[in-house]
Amino acid sequence: MLHLLPSYLCFELNDPHVLVIGFSSIIILSYLFNILSTKTNIPSVVMLIGLGILIQQVAKYFGYNLPNLQTPLVFLGTVGVILIVLEAALDLELSKEKWPTIWKSLVVALLGLLISTFLIAMFFKSVMAMETIVSYFYAIPLAVLSSAIIIPSVGGLIPSQKEFMVYESTFSDILGIMLFYFMKDYATATSAMEVATGITGNIFITVILSIAASFGLILLIQKITSQLKLFLLIAVLLLLYAIGKKLGYSSLVLILFFGLMLNNTKLFFRGFLSRFADNKILKNVLHDFHMITLESAFVLRTFFFVIFGVKIVLVSLVSLNVVLSSLVVAIILYVVRLALLGLFKRKDVFPLLYIAPRGLITIILFFAIPAKYTSPAFDSGILLFVILTTSFIMTISLIQNGFKIKPASKEYSDGLYKIYD
């Protein structure tokens, strides 16, 4: 088909200028999709996946062979997990006033993750004849809520509902990622006792090291006088994470503790420790750090959803098995959610029940499944179907309840991020 194009439209995909044009255009379109989302109530994730599918079809029509995207996906996935956990931790305000919301959202997120993972894994095991460990690797990503979709969408809810959803989706992201990587690290364990002992010892050592490293990093922040320090800190966090993983520790705990400590310095630096915290400096660092992680995560989300769209096999979407499997997974997710919200949020079951989209973490963890635990019986179309179905249900629910898709804004005050209308 290339001979049908005018000569000035013929180009090589490895041309650096073409790559710059492509990357820049995708970022610009993603920004426009965010604006369009607030006008149309269509989640921007759906538009990004659609853009990826469009790129795939246009490339196929004109005979271009898209490069193998597995290597950049692995790298983006690793950095993405770190940034997402860090961004989530920077959003968590720990205080007595918020304790009821914190513990309820934490319990709902944890139980929702564990119960949904178990039920979905049993479904995959029985229907797709997967081994137990393999079924869990595929189930965990589908059990995780997407804060990447929820936080930009629930700004129109009443304050109590909005705050609950921000905390729940944040906890779900963090817990889902940690559960997945625990599975990955201990998949070869021979007994439950070995797993329990290994995880307990791992967490204990990691928590001690994380607290010490976090205190050290915060002290370091205050000593650096150069304005070029934020990416230095991110580089240090990435380095510590990678070293920790190589040594077999759960490095995400370090990222979590650092974010929590930076966002809640008044809680962690009390008594004689308060002399080591300069609230004015840390307030400015927190603001700048949050903006960098926010924008970096925006870029990462953009390319991840687009790449996911590029890799989707459209034929699978018309497969009856894919459709039925996706619907069963969605039903499991909503039934579990209904039961938990009925127990812990009796007055706010609706519309919170329907705000349960899957998205970025689902895709990142799916691509992080070790090769030896993959199964040809699982069709990636199930991921797309569940993501689209849960996003569509959320959108319809918000519209029917008189809400618009609107970001949960943050106001920086007294060194803490607070959710407001």
N, C-alpha and C positions, 0 to 999 in steps of 0.2 A: 504493500500500500504506500510505501514511502515515495514511489515515483509520482504519485498523484499530488504530493505536496509541492507548493512553490519552493524554490531553492532556498529562500531565506527562512523557511520554516523547518528545513532539514537540519538536525543537529544531533550531536552525540551526547548520550546521557552522562558520560564521564567528563564532559566539558565543564571546567570550574565555573564559568559564567552561567551556564545553564543550571548548575546546582545552586548557585546563589539566587538566581531568579526563582527557582522552585521553592527553596527553603523560605525565602522572603515572602513569596506569595502565599504559602501555607500559613505562616504566622499572621499575615494581614487578614487572610480569610477567617482564621480562628478568632481574631479580635472582632471582626464583623459578625461572626456567628454568635458571639456572646451578646452583642447589641441586639441582633435579630431575635435571639432567644427571649429577651425581655418583652419584645413586641408581639411575638407569635405564640409564646408558651411552649415552643418546641425546644427540648434540651439541646444545648450545643454539641453534646457528645454524639447525638444522632446525626447531626449535620457533618461532623468530622468523619465519622465512619462512612457516611454517604460520599464524602469527598474522596476518601481512600478507595472506595468501590469504583467511583468515577475515574480516578487515575488508572486503576487496574484495567478498566474496560477500554479507555482511550489508548493506553499503551498497547493493549492486545490488538485493537483495531488497526493501529498504524504499524504493527509489527515490531514494536520495541520490546526487548527482553529486560525486564526490571531486574536489578541486582539482587543477590541473596541478602536478605535483611536480617538474618539470624544473629550475626555477630553484633551489629549495632543495637539490636533488641536486647541482647544479654547485657551489654554495657549500660544502655539506657535504663534497663530494669534494675540493675544494681544501684546506680545513682538515684534512680527514681524512688526506690524503696526508702533510701536514706532521707531524701528530701521530703517525702510524704510523711514519714514518722516525725521528722524534725518540725515540719510545718504544723502537723497536728498537735505536737507537744507545745508549740508556741501559742496555740489557740486555747490551751487548757488553763483556766484560772482556778486555783485551789483555794477555797475559802469556806468558812463556816456557813455563810449565807447560801452558798451554792451546793452544800453537801447533799441535801435531799435529791437534787437533780443529778449530781455526780454519781451517787451510789445506785440510783435507779437506772440511769442510762448505762452504767457499767455492767450491772447485773443483766439487763435486757440484752446488751451487746454480747456479753460472754455466753449466756445461756442460748441466745439465738444462734450464735456461731457454732457452739458445740452440738446442740440438738439438730440443727439443720445439716451440719456436716455429717453426722451419724446417719440420718435418714436418707440423705442424697447418696451417700456412699453405699448404703444397703441397696438402694434402688439400682445404682450402676452395677453393683456386684451381681445382683440377681438377673437383671435384664441384659447386660452387656458381657456377662461372664468374666468380669475383671477379678484379679486377685484383690484381697482385702486392702493391702497397702496401696495398690494402684488406685482403687476406687476412692480412697481418702485423699490422695493427691489431686484428683479431679474434683472432688466435692468441696474442699476447703475454699478454692477461689470463688465458687458460686455462692458460698455462704456469707461472704463478706459484703457489707454495705459499701456504697461508694460515696465517700465524703466529697470526692471531686465533682459529683453531680448534685448531691444534697445541699451542701453549703451555698453554692451559687443559685439555689432554687427556692429556699424556704424563707426568704426575707419577708414574705407577705404574711406568714403565720403570726398568730398572737405570740407575745414574748416568751411565755412559758413553753409553748410547743416548739418554737423555733430553737430555743436554748437546748431543750432536750434532744432535738434532732442533731444539732451541731455536736453535742457531747457524744451521743450514741454512735453517730457515724465515725467520729474521730476514734473512739475506743474500738469500734469494729475494725477499722483499718489497722490499728496498732496490734490488736490481739490476733487478727487474722494473719497478718504477716509473721508475727512471732510463732504462732502455732504451725504455720507452713514450714518455717525454717527449722523448728524443733523436729518436725516430721522428717525433714530432709537430713538432719544431722543424726537422728537416731533410728532411721529406717532399717538399718541392719542389726539392730539390737536383738538379742535372742530371747529376752524375757521382759515382762512388765516391770519387774523389780530393777533390772538393769536400766530401763528407760527412766523410771522414777528416780533412782539414785543419781543417774547421770544428769538429768534435768535439774534436780534439786541442788546438787553440787555446782553445776554450771551456773545456775542463776545466782546462788550465794556469792560465788567468787566474782561473777560479772557485776553484781550490784555493788560490792565493795569497791572494785576497781572503777566502776562508772561514777560512783559518788566522788571518789578521790580525783578522778580525771576531770569531772565537771567543775568541781571547786577550783582545780588548778587552771582550767581554761577560762573561767570567769575572772580569776585573779589576773591572768595573762591579758585578757581583754582590756582591763583597766590600766595596764602598764604600757600598752602599745600607744604611742602618741601619733603615729602615722595614720592618715586617713585611709590608707590602703590596707585594711586589716580584715574585712569581712570575708573575702574569698580566701584569705590566708586561713581563717578559722574554719571555713568549709573544707579546705584542703586538709587541715589537721584532723577534722572529724572523719573525712573519707579515709585518711591514712590509718587512724586508730581503728576504724571499723574493719578495714581490710586486714590489718595485723591481727585483730581479735578473731576474725573468721579463720585465718590461717592457723591460729593457735587453738581453735576449737571452741571459742567462747561465743555467747549470744550477744554480739556487738550492738544489736539494735537497742538493747537496754541502755547502753551508753548514750546513744542518740536521744532516746526518750528522756533520760535523766537530765541531760544537758539542756534540752528544750524546756522541760518543766522548771528547772532551777533558774534559768535565765528569765522565764516569764513570771516566776514567783519568788523573787529574791527576798522579799520581806518575810516569807515563810521559812526559807532555808537559812538565811543569814540573820539569826536572832541571838540575843544576848551578847556574849563577847565576840561572836562572829560578825556582828553588825559593823564592827570597825573596819572589816575587810571589804565592805560593799559600798561603793559610791553610787547612790541611787540615780544621781543626775547623769553620770556617764552610762550606767547600765540602761537607763530609760532610753537614751538616744541610740545605743547599740541595739537594743531590742527592736526599736522601731525600724531601723535600717536593715537589721538582720531579717526581720519578718518580711519586709518588702522584697529582699533579694530571694528568699526561699519561695515567696509567693509567685514572683515572676518566673523564676527558674522552673518551678513546678508547672506553671502555665505552659511554658514551652515544651516541657517533657510530655505533659498530658496531650498537647496538640499532636505531636509526632507519634505518640503511642496509638492514639485512636485512629489516626490516618493510616499508619502502617498496618494496624489490625484490619482496617477496611481493605487495604491493598492485598492482604493475605487471605481474605475470605474467599472460599469457594462457593460461588453463588448457586451452583447446582444443588448444594446441600440444603438450601433454604426451601426447596420444593419437595424435599424428602419427607414422607409421612412419619418415618421413625424419628427424624430430627424434631419435627413439630410436636409429636406426642411426648417425646422425652423432655423437651423444653417445657411443655405445659405441666407435666408431672413435677418437675423441679420447681417451677413457679408456684404451684399449688402447695408444695411442701413448705416453701419459704413463707407464704402468707398465712398458712394454718399455724405454723410455729409462732409467727409474729403476733397473730391474733391472740393466741393463748397467753403469751408473755405480757403483752400490753394490757390484756384483761386483768392480769394479776397485779401489775405494777403501775399502770396508768389508766385506771378505770374510767375517769372522766374524759380522757383525751384519746380514746382508742381510734376515733375517726377525726381527722383524716390521716393520723400518724400511721395507721395500718398500711396504707397504700404508698407511703413514702419509703420505699425500700428498693431503690434502683441498684443495679450492679453496674460496674464500670471499670475504671482504671486498674484498681488492685486486682480485680478478677482477671484482666488481661495480662498484667505483669506476672502474677503468680502462675497463670497457665503456661506462659512461655518459659517459666523457671522450673517446670517439672523436669527432673533428671531424665535423661534419655532412656535409662534402663527401666523407668517406671511409666513410660508412655504406653498407650494402648491404641491399636488401630481401630478398635471398636468405637472409640469416642470420636465424634464428628465435631470439629470446631464451630460448625454452624449452630450447635446448641448454645455456645457462648453468646453469639450474636443474637440469637432468638431470645434468650433470657434477658440480655441487656436491653434490647428494643422493647420487649414486653413489659418489663418492670419500669422502664422510663416512660412508656406510653401510659401505663396505669397511674403513675405518679402525676403526670401532666393532666390527665382527665380528672383525677381526684382534686387537684388544686383548683382547677377551673370550676368544677361543680360546687366547690365550697367557697367560691368567690375570691380565691387568691390568685395572684399572678406569679409566674416564675421571676424571682427577684433575689439578688444576693443577700446573704446575711452579713450586713456591714459590720465593721469593727471600729470602735473608737478607742484611741490610745489615751488612757487616763490613769494617773498615779502609777505608771509603770506596768499596768495590766491591761490586757485587751478585754473589752467588755462588749457583749452582744447588745445591740440596740435596734430600734425600729428605723 
